[in-house]
Amino acid sequence: MPLVLNEEQRLLKDTAKDFLTKSVPVEALRQLRDSKDALGYDPEHWQKMSELGWASMVIPEAYDGLNFSFLGLGAVLEESGRTLAASPLFASVVLGASTLILGGSETQKSALLPQIAAGELRLALALEESPHHRPDGIQLSATASANGFTLNGRKTFVLDGHSAEQLVVVARSQADSTGFNGLSLFLVDANAPGIQRSRHHMLDSRNAASIYFEDVNISSESLVGELHQGWPLLDQVLDRGRICLAAEMFGGALECFERTVAYLKERDQFGVKIGTFQALQHRAAIMFTELELAKSVVLDALTAIDENRADLPQLASLAKAQLNDVFELVTNEAVQMHGGIGVTDELDIGLFLKRSRVANQIFGNSSFHRDRYASLCGY
């Protein structure tokens, strides 16, 4: 399949670019940060995004969705990366909706997916329990009770976890299990008795939360997928998240590159434009080639989701590792080429640098994914 967008996807991308540039520029993130906004995003912006169909894009038509494509959603996420737009799109749609679509019961889908599609329900994936991405290191317990299960434990780095109404909680439901065995996924009311949420303002001005579970009672209907067999479902959800995050990171890297090239064309040094310096031209050329390779990887990975290809796990790790490296390279070079002003709050380049560092750690850094890719390939 050619690694290009079709006419509908290009139109969607142009519409997203127009809306985000005008309504949700980088300055909008600054305002959220400086005002210490309670949600961490503008609800009016999110409502408009939902009206544009972004929240319903990958949801089946039977549940009020558009059933468009992940390739189309990736185009939207790329444009959101260019303006550092903050919204529940990733946590609620890419992660939350995917969990329900792939593993939810008919009752769960019918009740929740239409609300997600309308932008009325926010979800968050409660997975991590350590400073580094380790999906097999789950200690939060789900103990069988008379009416369902009782949850005890702690989750950290839950993206948009402070504002979500529902949590997808990954728990160890089989007490004597280890690793990827004995895991289950549960839908939990975020305001249920026994849950305490602590919000954290991240380096990139986004939001994550630590969530504590103490004797949280949930019904057996809260189970998503099969009991003790939650890893295959979680693995698919994480791969979708990794690929979509890579699409956003590509947008951020591309915007950073274009801003840097524009600066090279206007900055005078020794009476000439610094863009005429051969050394800087070479460095810009390296960034350009890396971005072109990254673009192909992301498009192929998004297509693999839509086509449900067997090599999706490999492409997810390839895309995430590639964009981790490229986003770091481009933001580093952007700061270097802008000089001292590049790390000041006055210039947006520093915000892209911070976003690259946080995004790098979400669902696995480059070392994690190189190791995973090698394992998937039989090494």
C-alpha positions in Angstrom: 0.0 0.0 0.0 1.4 3.5 -0.9 2.4 5.4 2.2 0.3 8.5 1.4 -3.1 9.8 2.6 -6.1 9.6 0.4 -8.2 12.6 -0.4 -10.6 12.3 2.6 -7.6 11.9 5.0 -5.8 14.9 3.5 -9.0 17.0 3.8 -9.3 15.9 7.5 -5.6 16.8 8.1 -6.1 20.3 6.5 -9.2 20.9 8.6 -7.4 19.9 11.8 -4.5 22.1 10.9 -6.7 25.1 10.3 -8.6 24.6 13.6 -5.6 24.0 15.7 -3.6 26.8 14.3 -6.4 29.3 14.8 -8.0 28.0 18.0 -5.4 25.9 19.9 -2.0 27.4 19.1 1.0 26.8 21.4 0.0 29.9 23.3 -3.1 28.0 24.5 -0.8 25.6 26.3 1.0 28.4 27.9 -2.2 29.9 29.2 -3.3 26.5 30.7 0.1 26.2 32.3 0.3 29.8 33.7 -3.3 29.7 35.0 -2.8 26.3 36.6 -6.0 25.2 34.9 -8.0 22.6 36.9 -8.6 20.3 33.9 -5.4 20.8 32.0 -7.2 21.4 28.7 -10.0 23.8 27.5 -13.4 22.0 27.6 -14.7 24.3 24.8 -11.8 23.2 22.6 -12.5 19.6 23.4 -16.2 20.0 22.6 -15.3 21.6 19.2 -12.9 18.7 18.5 -15.7 16.3 19.3 -18.0 18.2 16.9 -15.4 17.9 14.2 -15.6 14.1 14.7 -12.2 13.5 16.3 -13.6 11.7 19.4 -15.7 9.3 17.2 -13.2 8.7 14.4 -12.2 5.1 15.3 -15.5 4.1 17.0 -17.8 1.8 15.0 -20.9 3.2 13.5 -23.1 0.9 15.6 -22.0 3.0 18.6 -22.4 6.4 17.1 -18.9 6.5 15.7 -17.5 7.4 12.2 -15.4 4.2 11.8 -13.0 6.3 9.8 -9.5 5.0 10.3 -6.4 5.2 12.5 -4.6 6.7 9.5 -7.0 9.6 9.7 -6.7 9.9 13.5 -3.0 9.8 13.1 -3.2 12.8 10.8 -5.1 14.7 13.4 -2.7 13.7 16.1 0.2 14.9 13.9 -1.4 18.3 13.7 -2.0 18.4 17.4 1.6 17.7 17.9 2.5 20.7 15.9 0.7 23.0 18.3 1.2 21.0 21.4 -2.5 20.9 21.8 -3.7 19.5 25.2 -6.9 17.4 25.1 -8.3 14.0 26.3 -8.0 12.6 22.7 -5.2 10.3 23.4 -6.3 9.0 26.9 -10.0 8.7 26.2 -10.1 7.7 22.5 -6.9 6.0 21.6 -6.5 4.1 24.9 -10.0 4.1 26.5 -12.1 3.5 23.4 -9.7 1.0 22.0 -9.9 -1.1 25.2 -13.7 -1.2 24.9 -13.7 -1.9 21.2 -11.2 -4.7 21.4 -12.4 -6.3 24.6 -15.5 -4.8 26.0 -18.8 -6.6 26.4 -21.8 -5.5 24.3 -23.3 -3.9 27.4 -20.1 -1.9 28.0 -19.8 -0.8 24.4 -23.4 0.2 24.1 -23.3 2.2 27.4 -19.9 3.9 27.0 -18.8 4.2 23.4 -21.5 6.6 22.3 -20.6 8.9 25.3 -16.9 8.8 24.2 -17.9 9.5 20.6 -19.8 12.6 21.8 -16.9 13.8 23.9 -19.0 13.5 27.1 -17.0 10.7 28.8 -13.3 10.8 29.6 -11.3 7.6 30.4 -7.8 7.0 31.6 -5.6 3.9 31.5 -4.2 3.1 34.9 -1.2 0.9 34.1 2.2 2.1 35.4 3.4 1.3 38.9 7.1 2.2 38.6 9.3 5.1 37.3 9.8 3.2 34.0 7.4 1.5 31.6 7.1 -2.1 32.8 3.7 -3.6 31.8 4.6 -7.0 33.4 5.4 -5.5 36.8 1.8 -5.1 38.0 1.3 -5.4 41.7 -2.1 -3.8 42.2 -4.4 -6.7 43.3 -7.9 -7.6 42.3 -9.2 -10.1 44.9 -12.4 -12.0 44.2 -15.2 -11.0 46.6 -18.8 -12.0 47.1 -20.1 -9.4 44.6 -17.1 -9.0 42.3 -13.6 -7.8 43.1 -11.7 -5.7 45.6 -8.8 -3.5 44.3 -5.8 -2.6 46.4 -2.6 -0.9 45.3 -1.2 2.2 43.6 -0.9 3.5 40.0 1.4 6.3 38.9 1.8 8.4 35.7 -1.8 7.9 34.7 -2.3 10.3 31.8 -5.2 12.7 32.4 -6.1 10.5 35.4 -7.1 13.4 37.6 -10.0 14.4 35.3 -11.2 11.1 34.0 -14.7 9.8 35.0 -13.8 6.2 34.3 -10.5 4.3 34.8 -9.3 1.3 32.9 -7.4 -0.4 35.7 -4.8 -3.1 35.0 -4.7 -5.5 38.0 -3.2 -8.8 39.0 -6.2 -11.0 39.6 -4.3 -14.3 40.1 -2.3 -13.9 43.3 0.4 -16.5 42.5 1.0 -15.3 38.9 4.0 -13.3 37.6 4.9 -11.4 34.5 2.2 -11.1 31.9 0.2 -14.0 33.4 -2.8 -13.5 35.7 -3.6 -9.9 34.6 -7.1 -8.5 34.2 -8.6 -5.2 33.1 -11.4 -3.5 34.9 -13.6 -0.5 34.3 -13.8 1.5 37.5 -15.7 4.7 38.5 -12.9 7.2 39.1 -14.9 8.6 42.1 -15.6 5.3 43.7 -15.1 5.0 47.5 -11.5 4.1 48.4 -9.9 5.9 45.4 -7.7 8.9 46.0 -6.2 10.8 43.1 -3.2 13.1 43.2 -2.5 15.3 40.2 1.0 16.1 38.9 2.0 18.9 36.6 4.5 17.4 34.2 7.6 19.0 32.7 5.8 19.4 29.4 2.8 21.2 31.1 0.6 18.2 30.6 -1.1 16.2 33.4 -0.7 12.8 35.0 -1.9 11.4 38.3 -1.0 9.0 41.0 -4.0 7.0 42.0 -4.4 5.0 45.2 -6.9 2.1 45.6 -7.8 1.0 49.1 -10.5 -1.7 49.4 -12.2 -0.5 46.2 -15.2 -2.8 45.6 -16.3 -3.3 42.0 -18.8 -5.6 40.4 -18.0 -8.6 38.2 -19.6 -6.6 35.3 -16.6 -4.3 35.5 -14.3 -6.9 34.0 -13.1 -6.0 30.4 -12.2 -9.1 28.4 -11.3 -12.4 30.0 -10.4 -12.9 33.7 -6.7 -13.6 34.2 -6.2 -13.3 30.4 -5.9 -9.6 30.1 -2.4 -9.3 28.6 -3.3 -9.9 24.9 -5.9 -7.2 25.1 -3.6 -4.8 26.9 -0.8 -5.5 24.5 -3.0 -4.4 21.6 -4.2 -1.3 23.3 -0.6 -0.3 24.2 0.5 -0.8 20.6 -2.2 1.4 19.3 -1.2 4.0 21.9 2.5 3.8 20.9 1.7 4.3 17.2 -0.6 7.2 17.8 1.8 8.8 20.2 4.5 8.4 17.5 2.2 10.3 15.1 1.9 13.2 17.6 5.6 13.2 18.2 6.3 13.3 14.4 4.1 16.4 14.2 6.0 18.1 17.0 9.4 17.2 15.5 8.3 18.5 12.1 7.1 21.8 13.5 10.3 22.2 15.4 12.3 21.5 12.3 10.4 24.0 10.2 10.7 26.7 12.8 14.4 26.1 13.0 14.9 26.3 9.2 13.0 29.5 9.2 15.2 30.9 11.9 18.3 29.9 10.0 17.0 32.0 7.0 16.5 35.1 9.0 19.3 35.2 11.7 22.3 37.3 10.7 25.8 36.4 12.0 29.0 38.1 10.7 26.9 40.0 8.2 25.4 36.9 6.6 22.4 34.6 7.2 23.5 31.7 9.4 21.6 29.4 7.0 24.4 29.8 4.5 26.9 28.1 6.9 27.6 24.7 5.4 27.9 23.0 8.8 24.3 24.1 9.7 23.1 23.1 6.3 24.5 19.6 6.8 22.8 19.3 10.2 19.5 20.5 8.8 19.8 17.9 6.0 20.3 15.1 8.5 17.2 16.2 10.4 15.2 16.3 7.1 16.2 12.8 6.1 15.4 11.4 9.6 12.0 13.0 9.5 11.2 11.6 6.1 12.1 8.1 7.3 10.0 8.7 10.5 7.1 9.7 8.4 7.1 6.5 6.4 7.4 4.4 9.6 4.4 6.2 11.2 2.2 5.9 8.1 3.0 2.2 7.8 2.3 1.6 11.5 -1.1 3.4 11.3 -2.0 1.4 8.2 -1.1 -1.8 10.1 -3.7 -1.0 12.7 -6.4 -0.4 10.1 -5.5 -3.6 8.3 -5.0 -5.6 11.5 -1.7 -6.9 10.2 0.4 -9.5 11.9 3.5 -7.3 12.0 1.7 -4.6 14.0 3.6 -5.2 17.3 7.0 -4.9 15.5 5.8 -1.7 13.7 4.6 -0.2 17.0 8.0 -0.7 18.6 9.8 0.5 15.5 7.7 3.7 15.3 8.0 4.5 19.0 11.8 3.9 19.1 12.3 5.9 15.8 10.2 8.9 17.0 11.8 8.9 20.4 15.2 9.3 18.7 14.0 11.7 16.0 12.1 14.0 18.3 15.0 14.2 20.7 17.5 14.9 17.8 15.4 17.6 16.3 14.6 19.4 19.5 18.3 19.2 20.6 19.4 20.7 17.3 16.7 23.3 17.4 17.9 24.6 20.7 21.6 24.5 19.5 20.8 26.4 16.3 18.6 29.0 18.1 21.4 29.6 20.6 20.8 30.6 24.2 17.3 31.9 23.5 16.3 28.3 22.6 16.0 27.3 26.2 14.2 30.4 27.4 10.5 30.4 28.1 10.1 33.2 25.7 10.6 30.9 22.7 8.3 28.0 21.9 11.2 25.7 21.0 11.8 25.0 24.7 8.2 23.7 25.0 8.8 21.2 22.2 12.0 20.1 23.9 10.1 19.4 27.1 7.4 17.6 25.3 9.9 15.3 23.6 11.4 14.3 26.9 8.1 13.3 28.5 6.7 11.6 25.3 9.9 9.6 25.1 9.0 7.9 28.4 5.4 7.2 27.7 4.8 3.4 27.0 8.5 2.7 26.6 11.7 4.5 25.7 14.0 3.6 22.8 15.9 0.9 24.8 12.7 -0.8 25.8 11.4 -0.9 22.2 14.7 -2.0 20.6 14.8 -4.9 23.0 11.1 -5.7 22.4 11.6 -5.4 18.6 14.5 -7.9 18.7 12.5 -10.3 20.8 9.5 -10.1 18.5 11.9 -10.9 15.6 13.2 -14.0 17.4 16.5 -12.7 18.6 
